[in-house]
Amino acid sequence: MPDPTPEDWRRLGADPLPVERVDPEFAYGVWRTLSWLLGVREDWPVYSAWHSAARLPKECPHFYVPKQDRDTPEWRAADQAARERARAEAREHWEHIRGLADATAGGVSRPTTPPPTPS
């Protein structure tokens, strides 16, 4: 995803810092946690004992396979699918937030959902 623009930094009243590339899994976890804390997402960012007690399915059950048993085509396919789903979800959220930020800056916002069909 693109870095914040100079206008984004100005509106935040903050000085830009150098971009630090981190592990995408870490960044995704931070995003999931912050979006839950801010009320953007309703789902808890980590699978907890409460989820287990409620018998809710694990989002990525392949993560619970012991490390020594992960070197299989099936595990690698499940892992790749989970990573692609996480990237797509993060991108979709970024586009939504970018549109909101642009709209509040007086810019043109790209709609994130199709307009309602006239009845």
DAUR-V757054 format. One record per residue. N is the residue number from 1. SS is DSSP state (2 for helix, 1 for strand, 0 for the rest). D_FIRST is the distance of its C-alpha to the first C-alpha in Angstrom with 2 decimals. Layout:
# DAUR-V757054
n ss d_first
N SS D_FIRST
N SS D_FIRST
This chain:
# DAUR-V757054
n ss d_first
1 0 0.00
2 0 3.77
3 0 6.53
4 0 9.29
5 0 11.78
6 2 15.39
7 2 16.49
8 2 14.38
9 2 16.13
10 2 19.38
11 2 19.33
12 2 18.77
13 0 21.65
14 0 20.02
15 0 19.78
16 0 16.49
17 0 16.56
18 0 15.36
19 0 12.04
20 0 13.29
21 0 11.75
22 0 13.31
23 0 14.22
24 2 11.66
25 2 14.75
26 2 15.44
27 2 12.08
28 2 12.54
29 2 16.10
30 2 15.43
31 2 13.23
32 2 16.07
33 2 18.69
34 2 17.48
35 2 16.92
36 2 20.42
37 2 21.93
38 0 20.74
39 0 22.15
40 0 19.06
41 0 19.89
42 0 23.51
43 0 23.32
44 0 24.04
45 0 21.23
46 0 23.69
47 0 26.67
48 0 29.74
49 2 33.52
50 2 33.61
51 2 31.50
52 2 33.79
53 2 36.89
54 0 35.74
55 0 35.15
56 0 31.65
57 0 29.82
58 0 27.33
59 0 23.74
60 0 23.56
61 2 27.25
62 2 26.76
63 2 25.68
64 2 29.30
65 0 30.82
66 0 32.45
67 2 30.68
68 2 33.70
69 2 33.45
70 0 29.81
71 0 30.45
72 0 30.95
73 2 29.30
74 2 29.10
75 2 27.33
76 2 24.78
77 2 24.16
78 2 23.79
79 2 21.37
80 2 19.19
81 2 19.35
82 2 18.43
83 2 15.32
84 2 14.24
85 2 15.20
86 2 13.28
87 2 9.92
88 2 10.97
89 2 12.15
90 2 9.21
91 2 7.14
92 2 10.45
93 2 10.93
94 2 7.83
95 2 9.11
96 2 12.51
97 2 12.12
98 2 10.53
99 2 13.58
100 2 15.88
101 2 14.94
102 2 15.47
103 2 18.65
104 2 20.08
105 0 19.57
106 0 21.71
107 0 19.03
108 0 18.82
109 0 16.96
110 0 15.99
111 0 17.91
112 0 16.31
113 0 19.71
114 0 22.45
115 0 25.30
116 0 28.44
117 0 30.98
118 0 34.16
119 0 37.16
